[in-house]
Amino acid sequence: MVIFNTNGMDRLKLDPDAEMPVVEIPSYIHRDDVEEIAGGFNGREIQFSREIIVTDTPDNALINGGSFNVDFPVEVPPMSAREINLSINRIIMIANGELTLVNNRNDKELKLPFVVTVMQPYNYSCKWEEATIDE
């Protein structure tokens, strides 16, 4: 999940059809050169938005290897039920940036500081348990 926060952005009358810039965001990924999960600017880019952005997490952010895109097949006997207890660990990263807005009419520039907050999962676990069936 990525959230861009800018003070004063709501007071600006921006062209609603104008395309917002692509911004590099902080991320934690597995780096082979240090053999660990490392935080920083790792080339992950997201288009700036006033909305909350939910995006896929790269598999190289998983501290225990594997993939976030996994199917968990389960066999459930007749007249029984199962439920899954899913636990997701996330890390929160915050970075400061600055947008340069240009007025097309008079070429004046406005520097607009922003904060980007990234909530990224780095581990998960799941456990199947028997569930009761209400008759």
Secondary structure as a PSIPRED ss2 file (coil, helix, strand):
# PSIPRED VFORMAT (PSIPRED V4.0)

   1 M C   1.000  0.000  0.000
   2 V E   0.000  0.000  1.000
   3 I E   0.000  0.000  1.000
   4 F E   0.000  0.000  1.000
   5 N E   0.000  0.000  1.000
   6 T C   1.000  0.000  0.000
   7 N C   1.000  0.000  0.000
   8 G C   1.000  0.000  0.000
   9 M H   0.000  1.000  0.000
  10 D H   0.000  1.000  0.000
  11 R H   0.000  1.000  0.000
  12 L C   1.000  0.000  0.000
  13 K C   1.000  0.000  0.000
  14 L C   1.000  0.000  0.000
  15 D C   1.000  0.000  0.000
  16 P C   1.000  0.000  0.000
  17 D C   1.000  0.000  0.000
  18 A C   1.000  0.000  0.000
  19 E C   1.000  0.000  0.000
  20 M C   1.000  0.000  0.000
  21 P C   1.000  0.000  0.000
  22 V E   0.000  0.000  1.000
  23 V E   0.000  0.000  1.000
  24 E E   0.000  0.000  1.000
  25 I E   0.000  0.000  1.000
  26 P E   0.000  0.000  1.000
  27 S E   0.000  0.000  1.000
  28 Y E   0.000  0.000  1.000
  29 I E   0.000  0.000  1.000
  30 H E   0.000  0.000  1.000
  31 R E   0.000  0.000  1.000
  32 D C   1.000  0.000  0.000
  33 D C   1.000  0.000  0.000
  34 V C   1.000  0.000  0.000
  35 E C   1.000  0.000  0.000
  36 E E   0.000  0.000  1.000
  37 I E   0.000  0.000  1.000
  38 A E   0.000  0.000  1.000
  39 G E   0.000  0.000  1.000
  40 G E   0.000  0.000  1.000
  41 F E   0.000  0.000  1.000
  42 N E   0.000  0.000  1.000
  43 G E   0.000  0.000  1.000
  44 R E   0.000  0.000  1.000
  45 E E   0.000  0.000  1.000
  46 I E   0.000  0.000  1.000
  47 Q E   0.000  0.000  1.000
  48 F C   1.000  0.000  0.000
  49 S C   1.000  0.000  0.000
  50 R C   1.000  0.000  0.000
  51 E C   1.000  0.000  0.000
  52 I C   1.000  0.000  0.000
  53 I E   0.000  0.000  1.000
  54 V C   1.000  0.000  0.000
  55 T C   1.000  0.000  0.000
  56 D C   1.000  0.000  0.000
  57 T C   1.000  0.000  0.000
  58 P C   1.000  0.000  0.000
  59 D H   0.000  1.000  0.000
  60 N H   0.000  1.000  0.000
  61 A H   0.000  1.000  0.000
  62 L C   1.000  0.000  0.000
  63 I C   1.000  0.000  0.000
  64 N C   1.000  0.000  0.000
  65 G C   1.000  0.000  0.000
  66 G C   1.000  0.000  0.000
  67 S C   1.000  0.000  0.000
  68 F C   1.000  0.000  0.000
  69 N C   1.000  0.000  0.000
  70 V C   1.000  0.000  0.000
  71 D C   1.000  0.000  0.000
  72 F C   1.000  0.000  0.000
  73 P C   1.000  0.000  0.000
  74 V C   1.000  0.000  0.000
  75 E C   1.000  0.000  0.000
  76 V C   1.000  0.000  0.000
  77 P C   1.000  0.000  0.000
  78 P C   1.000  0.000  0.000
  79 M C   1.000  0.000  0.000
  80 S C   1.000  0.000  0.000
  81 A E   0.000  0.000  1.000
  82 R E   0.000  0.000  1.000
  83 E E   0.000  0.000  1.000
  84 I E   0.000  0.000  1.000
  85 N E   0.000  0.000  1.000
  86 L E   0.000  0.000  1.000
  87 S E   0.000  0.000  1.000
  88 I E   0.000  0.000  1.000
  89 N E   0.000  0.000  1.000
  90 R E   0.000  0.000  1.000
  91 I E   0.000  0.000  1.000
  92 I E   0.000  0.000  1.000
  93 M E   0.000  0.000  1.000
  94 I E   0.000  0.000  1.000
  95 A E   0.000  0.000  1.000
  96 N E   0.000  0.000  1.000
  97 G E   0.000  0.000  1.000
  98 E E   0.000  0.000  1.000
  99 L E   0.000  0.000  1.000
 100 T E   0.000  0.000  1.000
 101 L E   0.000  0.000  1.000
 102 V E   0.000  0.000  1.000
 103 N C   1.000  0.000  0.000
 104 N C   1.000  0.000  0.000
 105 R C   1.000  0.000  0.000
 106 N C   1.000  0.000  0.000
 107 D C   1.000  0.000  0.000
 108 K C   1.000  0.000  0.000
 109 E E   0.000  0.000  1.000
 110 L E   0.000  0.000  1.000
 111 K E   0.000  0.000  1.000
 112 L E   0.000  0.000  1.000
 113 P E   0.000  0.000  1.000
 114 F E   0.000  0.000  1.000
 115 V E   0.000  0.000  1.000
 116 V E   0.000  0.000  1.000
 117 T E   0.000  0.000  1.000
 118 V E   0.000  0.000  1.000
 119 M E   0.000  0.000  1.000
 120 Q E   0.000  0.000  1.000
 121 P E   0.000  0.000  1.000
 122 Y E   0.000  0.000  1.000
 123 N E   0.000  0.000  1.000
 124 Y E   0.000  0.000  1.000
 125 S E   0.000  0.000  1.000
 126 C E   0.000  0.000  1.000
 127 K E   0.000  0.000  1.000
 128 W E   0.000  0.000  1.000
 129 E E   0.000  0.000  1.000
 130 E E   0.000  0.000  1.000
 131 A E   0.000  0.000  1.000
 132 T C   1.000  0.000  0.000
 133 I C   1.000  0.000  0.000
 134 D C   1.000  0.000  0.000
 135 E C   1.000  0.000  0.000
